[in-house]
Structure formats: C-alpha cells, structure tokens
Amino acid sequence: MKLTQLPDNPYLLLTPGPLSTSKGVKAAMLRDWCTWDSEYNDLVQVIRRKLVGLAEASQDDYTAVLMQGSGSFSVEAVVGSAVPADGKLVVMTNGAYGNRLAQMAQVLKIETQVIDFGEVAAAEADALQKALEQDPKITHVAVVHCETTTGMLNPIAEVAKVAKAHGKVLIVDAMSSFGGVPIDVPGLGIDFLISSANKCIQGVPGFGFVVAKIDELKKCSGQARSLSLDLYDQWDTMEKHNGKWRYTSPTHVVRAFYQALAELEEEGGVEKRCVRYRENQRTLVEGMEKLGFVTLLPKELQSPIITSFYYPDSPAFTFAAFYERLKKEGFVIYPGKISVADTFRIGNIGEVYPHDMKRLVQAVEQNLFW
C-alpha cells in the first residue's frame, strides 16, 4: 500500500499522547517482524543509541532500556528497581502524574515522602532543600518534568542542582517532554529519565523507555520488586543478546518508533521540534484568548506540550457538548484533570502544525453556542 493510499484520520488528536502520527509512522507498522531475528534486534539497538543521543549523553556513561507497556510501566520499573530496600524516596508533585509516581512507591512498600505543591504551582527547589536537610535517610528524588494535568513545566534544573548537591539519585519523569523539549541529561545529573513512545517523538503506544546512568543502573541488580518490571534484568538481557527483549516485544510499535526517530531527525532534531510545538501553543493561546478563553497557567509556567483553559463563564457551556461539536469539525481535545477549577485541555504536540491550530480556533469560534 502506498502512503497516499493510507486512510486519513476523521479527526486530529489534540491530546498529550496518544497523538496524531504521520503517515510514515503508520505505514511502518504494515510489516511483521520476528522478535528473535537479528534484523529486528539490530533495529532495537539503533533506537537505544539514538535515545541516548537525544538525551545529549555519552554511550559510555548512559544507556537506554525499552520496556513493554505504557509509560507508567516504565515509571514503576524505575521506582521498583532503583530504590533499595533501605532507601527512601521523596516525590515532588503538583498533579496526577506526580501523585501516581508516589502511589507506585507506596504500593511497592517503599518509604516515601511526598512534597505536594498543589495543582497550579510549580515545584520549588527550596522545599526539596529543606526536606533533604531534615531527613538524611532520603536516597532518591523524583519529579515530573511536564505535568500534563495542567501543562506545567517544572524547573528540573533547579531541582537537580539541589538533589545532586546532596548526593541523591535523581529520577525525572519526562514522559510528555522528552524529544520535544531539550534536556541535557548528564549536564543536569539525571540518573533515570523516563518517557514513552507515543509522546514527543511521535510514535504509537506500546512501550516506554528509560535513559539511565550505567553506574546507577548496575546498582539495581537484584533490587526489583517485580519480575516483569525488573529494569536491570531487561537492560542486562538487551546488552547480552543484541537488543533482545526478555519477553515478547511490541514489534510493530518498535518499527514505527524507529520511523518516528528518523522523522524527528529530518525535522531538525529536538530543538526544531520544540520551536514548532511552541509556535503551536502560541497560535492556539492567542486565538483562544481573542475568543474570550482564559488559560489556567501563567505564561512563565506553561509548557509547549498541552494547554489548560478555564470553562467559559456561561451556564449553557458543557464540556461534553463542546467536545462533540469539535469532534464533528475534526478535532479531539481533552477534559480537564484538576480539582480546583473546571478546565479542559488542548494538546500542542504530535503531527500538528500552526495552521492546524488556526483551523481549530476557527472551529471553536463557529461553535460558540453559549
């Protein structure tokens, strides 16, 4: 089947992932692959090297581990493998995904301290500094980079500076930012960075991945609280068997991700993609503000990944009706996820461009039914 013969989507996904993908990524899934075949495993190894490169890291110091499942599986693999039995984790949270990370640790019976900043304030390094000074038992620090609950971009450089000054292992959930926002992983001293195939690299759902400092990853041997989510064992198998996964890998998704990485390079890399995402976000906000909508977050806290808007001040507005009208116009948006205000969210990432945002704003204007 030619790319031009692939069916068009009935709508654009303006969500933080799964997101709208290119026809090239979709077409890459039309071929079947064998998990044992060297050609497929060579492809896995290329992906691993490219991910380390995207993290601006050296292959001598960092590695990439691919893990089946959604991004949350990879987060749990890191939390459950990296923190030793006598360790203590501090989680900085300001949304659902930081809360989920903390919940994972608690379910795994890991001693955990949560520093909660609410839903509309950024994580503060001073709060971490205070916690580390008061509790020398803390061994690991975890923070979400882009909290897609709101679209918040947390100051990981400031957090990292404090964590490393105290000699702590740093875990960064960069699920919705890696590949779309430049992150100097070794420069920041990040030990474990976690993301997913179906986010800013613009692949499809099916696996997550961890970019890990090799020295810290080696310490995880024998520490995992799960067989399937043993990060060290997954890495060790991939190292010894040329990219072979321990258990059945999502072969079609992996091949699509390989294509997505190639398309990221063609676009000019992470910095160029970030420029596009920021332009998407700027175009969206300017257009929506002209229609009377108000963003939840101030500009200085806003990521280019997803944007939250307050409901309009009208008793006639319902999100369900608004959603259905926009879906008929060819756009799918996201409901809000915070408790302190009624909001909805619009994603700015994926195979989406500023002209798509202009079309969306026009569709919103034509459907102002309240």
N, C-alpha and C positions, 0 to 999 in steps of 0.2 A: 504493500500500500504506500503510495506517495504521500509526502507530508501534506500536500494540498488537498488530499482526499480524506484526511482525518476530519471527523465531525467537529464543528465549532461548539463551544460550550453555550448553553442557553443563558448563562449569566456569568459575570465576573465575580470572583470571590474576593471581597474586600475584608478579609479576616487575617488573623496573625498566624495562620497555618492550621490545617491545610490551606493552601493558597493557589491562585491561578498559576498554572505552569505553561511553559512554551510547548509548541507542537513537537519540537525536537526532543524534549524530555519525555513527552507522551509516546512518541514513536520508538524511543529506546526500549520500551517495555514490550514491544511486539515479538521479540526473540526470546526463546527459552535458553536457560543456562544450567549447567550441572555444577553443583557445589564442590565436587571433587576435581573438576577439570582445571588444569594449570592455567589455561587462558583466562578463566574467570578469577582464579585466585591471584593471578598477576595483576588483574584489574583492581582487585581489593587493595593490593599493596601500593599501587599508584595512588589510589584515593587516600590511603593513610599518609603517604608522604605529602600529598597536596594539602591535606588538612593541617599538618604541622607547619607547612609554609604559610598558609593563611593566618596562622597564629603568630607569624613573624619569629618563629623559633627554629633552633638548630635540630637536625635529626639526631645529633649526638646527645642532646640533653632532653629532648621531648619525643613523645610517640603519640600515636592516635590509636584508640581502641574502638571498634564498632560493636554495638550491642543491639540485639533484636528488640523490637517493641517501640513504643512511643518514647518521647524524650524523658518522660517521668521514670521509665525503666532505667535509663542511664543515670539519672539523678540518684535513684535508690541504689544502683550498683556502686556508685562512688561513696555515698554515705555509709552503706553497709560494709564496704570493703576497706575504706581508708581510715576510719576511726577505730582504734584498737579497743579492746575490752576495758582497759583502764583509762581510756581517753574521754574527753568531754568536748562537746560541740556547742558553739554559740552561733545562733542563726539570727541574722538581721533581716527583718521582714517588714514590708509595707504593702502586702497584698496576698492574693490567693496562692501564688506560687511559692513565695517565701514560707507561707503557712503550711503548704503541702510538704515542703522540704523538712520543716520542723516536725510535722506529723510522721513522716517516714522515720526520722531518727527516733522518735518516741515509740513507735510501733516496734522498732528493732531493739528496744531496750537500751538505747544509747543515752547516757546522761547528757541532757540538753538544756541550754539556757536560751530563751527567746528574747530578743530586743525588738519590741514592736513599736513602729513609728506611726501606726495608723495607716490610712489608705491614701492620703493626699499629701504626705510629707516625705521628703527624701530621707534615705538612710544617712545617719550622721556618724562620721568617724570619731567624734568626741565621745559618743556613747559607747563605742567599742573600746576606746582607750580606757574609759572608766571601768568597764567590765573586766578587761584584761588585768588592770592594776589590782582590782579587788579579788580576783579569782585566778590564782596561778595554776589551778587544775585544768583550765581550758587548754586544749591542744589544737583544736581546729576551728576555723572561722568560715562561715558560709554566707553568701549574699547573692541575690538575684540582680543581674545587670539591668535588663529591661523588664520591668514588672508589667506584664501585659494586662493585668487587672485594670490599670488606668492608662498605661502608656509611659509611665515614669521611667526615666533613665537615671539609675542610681550612680553616685560618684565612686566607682570602684577603685579609681586611682588613690583617692584619699583613704578608703577602707584598707586597700592593700598596703599602703605605707605604714599604717598603724599595726596591721597584722604581722607584717614582716619585721618591724622594729621589735616586736615581742617574740619573734621566732616561731610564729604559729603557721600551721599548714592552711593554705587558703584555697577554698572551693568556690568557684564562681559559676552560677547557673546563667549561662549566656545563651539560653535556648532561643530567644527571639532577637538576638543582636548579632551573634557571630556570623560573619560573612556579609553583613550589611552595615556594620559599624566597625571601623578599625580598632583592633585590640592587640596591644603589644604584650603578649602573654609572659615572656621571660622578663621583659622590662618592668612589668608590674609585680613579678614574683608569684604569679598564679601557679599553683601546683596542680590543680584539676579544673579544667574548663569543660563545661558540658553543653552540648547543643543537639540539634536534631536535623534529619534530612529534609524535612518539609518546612523549613523556615527560610532564612535569608539566602541560603544557597539555592533555593527554589527547586528542590526535588519533591518527591512524594512521600507520604507517611510509610513507615515500616521499620526504621531503625534510628537510633540515636548514636552519638559518638562522644568520646572523651579525649581531649588533648591533655596528656598528663606528663608531668616531670618524671623522667625514668627513675631517678633515685627514690622519689616518694612512692611511685607505683610498686617498686620492688619490695617496699616495706609492707605492702598489702598482702603478701603471700601468707596464706593460712588464716587470714582475719575475716574473710567474708562470712556473712550471716545467712547466705543463700547460695545454693548450688548454681542455679541458672544465672544469677546476677553477680557471680564472682568475677570482679573486674580483672584481678591479677591473672586468674586462670585463662580468661578469654584472651588477654594480651599474650600470655606465655604460649598458648596454642597458635595464635596468629604468627608469632615470631618463629616458632619451631617448624611450622608447616606452611610457610609462604602464603599467609593470608587466609588460611583455612579457619572457619568459624567452628566452635565446639559443637554447636547444634545447627539445625537447618537454618540457613540464612535466607533473607528475602531477596532472592537473586534478581528479580525484575526491578525492584526498588533500588538495588545497588547499581545496576546498569543505568537506570535513569539518573541516579545521583552523579555518576561519572560524567554523563552528558551535561548535567547542570553545572558541574565544576568547569567543564570546558566552556560553557556559555558565560560563566562568570569571568573567566579569563578573557574571552572575546569582548566583553563589555568594558574591560579595563581594570578588573580587579575590585577589591573591596572598596577602595576609596571612590572609584567612579560609581559603583552601585549605591554607595551612601549618598552621593550627590543626587542621584535620581530619586532615591527614597525621600530625601529632604525636600526636593522640589515637589514631589507628590504631596507631601504633608503640607507644605506651604500653600500650594494651589488649593488643596482641599479646605484648609482653615480660612484662607482669605475669602473663598467663595461662600462657605457656610456662614461666616460672620456677616457677610453682606445680606444674607437672608434672615439674620437675627439670631442665629445659634451662638452659643457660648461654650468655649472649651472648659473642661474640668480643671486642667492644669495650666499654670503659667508657662510661658514660653521657655523659661530657663530650666524647667524640669521635664519638658516634653521630649520624648524620643521621636525619631523619624519612622518608627515601626507601626504604631497604632495610636489613634487619637480618640479620646473620650469627649462626648458632648452632653451637656445637660439637656433633658427634655425641654421642649418649648413650654412657655408658661401659658398653657391653654388646657382647659378641662376636656376638650374634644380630642386631644392627642392621645393615641395609644401606640405603643411600640409595635404591637402585633400588626395593626393596620398599616403603619408606616413601612414595616418590613415587607409585607406582601405587595404593597404598591411598588416599592423599589425593585423587588424581585421580578415583577412583571416588566419593569423597564430594563432589566438585565443586570441588576446589581444585588449582591447578597452582603448584608452588613451583620454586625454582631450586637447582641444585647449587652447591657451594662453588667458589671460584676461587683459593684461596691455597695456597702450598706448605708452610707451616709447621704446618698443622693440618688435620684433617678437619672440614669445616663444610658447612652448607647455608644457603641464603639465602631470606628471605621478603620480598617487596616490599610496601610500605605505600602505594603510590600508585595512581592510576587511579580509576575509578568504583567505589571501595571505601570502606566506612564502618566505624565501630567495631563495629557489630553483625555485620558480616562477619567481623571478627577474632575475635569471641566464638564464632561458628559454627565457625571454623577450629580454635580451641583445643579445642572440644568434639570435633571430628572427630579431632584428634591424640590426645586422651585415649582415645577409643574404639578407636584403632588402635595402642595401645602393646603391640606384640606381642613385645617383647624382655624 
